[in-house]
Amino acid sequence: MTSDSKHIIIIGPAHPLRGGLASYNERLARAFIAEGHQVQLYTFSLQYPDFLFPGTTQFSSEPAPEDLNIHVAINSINPLNWLKVGWHLKKIKPDLIVVRYWLPFMGPCLGTILRLAKKNKHTKVVCIADNVIPHEKRIGDKAFTNYFIKPVDGFITMSEKVLGDLKLFNKEKKSKFVAHPLYDNFGEKISKQEARQYLSLPEDAKIVLFFGFIRHYKGLDILLNSISELFKKNNTASNIKFLIAGEFYEDRKPYDEQIATLGIQENLMLKTDFIPDSQVKFYMCAADVVIQPYRNATQSGVTPLAYHFEIPMIVTNVGGLPALVPHGKVGLVAEPNPTDIADKIDAFFKTAPENFVSGILEEKKKYSWEVMIHEILELSK
């Protein structure tokens, strides 16, 4: 370590856990390491009790990253474990703890660990807050978040909405909006032909991709209704296919019934298992456009994925999405209803998709990991 380098602990999901938070934290660790800092990740031995986890498994099938120092240490529901981890972090005296906060359920666990760690009068804490007010509300949310916030020195949010939500809890803490960096850790862009051949998708179709965990707020049901509307009023749309790629995080039966009622089975390609990291590039690069028909949103990890692979987007006018996807430059913005989404899909394919590429190349320059780590270090001063 040089005189400028710091000992940094990142607390949050990481391997063997899977998903966007784990991928982000591992990429963040590499960004700090590239700048000469010493980094350790502290992840969960138990992240969620079963009643809070709707998927098939919380664990990755991918090999552990060999270049990262990951400690599987935190049990989210065991207070004795929180004390153990907190006292350990107090003892080793990291210069900085970067902690992820995405669910109030984690407030008691993380808040206790941070209080104990900071008893060394040395360690600073910066939180990357994905959500402060959750998509699905539960009793205790406000109290848990208030408990978590107290030992944190500064906050990074990746949408203006979350920054505003944070002010409802505490206006004095230092906080700053920093855009979600590009997910550039899923491999390089490949040709559309190669991606479609790998996934056995029709090479001549126009493909709209819905990607990620399927949850109510992400509006898949709205998209399904928009598909029906699109085909009712546009006979030329028959070559458009919709690729739904991601695991159901809620009961899939209502979606299956909706698809059958609408009669849109032939236009859907359902790949509703978890998509491992090594497969992400194939789904992204197979698409002509990525669609996010969300009911509400803060930021989305799908957007920086699409930027990395240089795929245009159609997003709804909710939360931070329109700011991340300038209308007419890198994609289109629709109102969150079936009619307008159908109109925007139709409009997209009446415009040459390559017209958006120059806008994407220009816009993606804003979303760097170097900016993120610089702002985190500035907040920790």
Secondary structure, 3 states (H helix, E strand, C coil): CCCCCCEEEEECCCCCECCHHHHHHHHHHHHHHHCCCEEEEEEEEECCCHHHCCCCCCECCCCCCCCCCEEEEEECCCHHHHHHHHHHHHHHCCCEEEEEECCHHHHHHHHHHHHHHHHHCCCEEEEEECCCCCCCCCCCHHHHHHHHHCCCCEEEECCHHHHHHHHHHCCCCEEEECCCCCCCCCCCCCCHHHHHHHHCCCCCCEEEEEECCECHHHCHHHHHHHHHHHHHHCHHHHHEEEEEECCECCCCHHHHHHHHHHCCHHHEEEECCCCCHHHHHHHHHHCCEEEECCCCCCCCCHHHHHHHCCCCEEEECCCCHHHHCCECCCEEEECCCHHHHHHHHHHHHHCCHHHHHHHHHHHHHHCCHHHHHHHHHHHHC
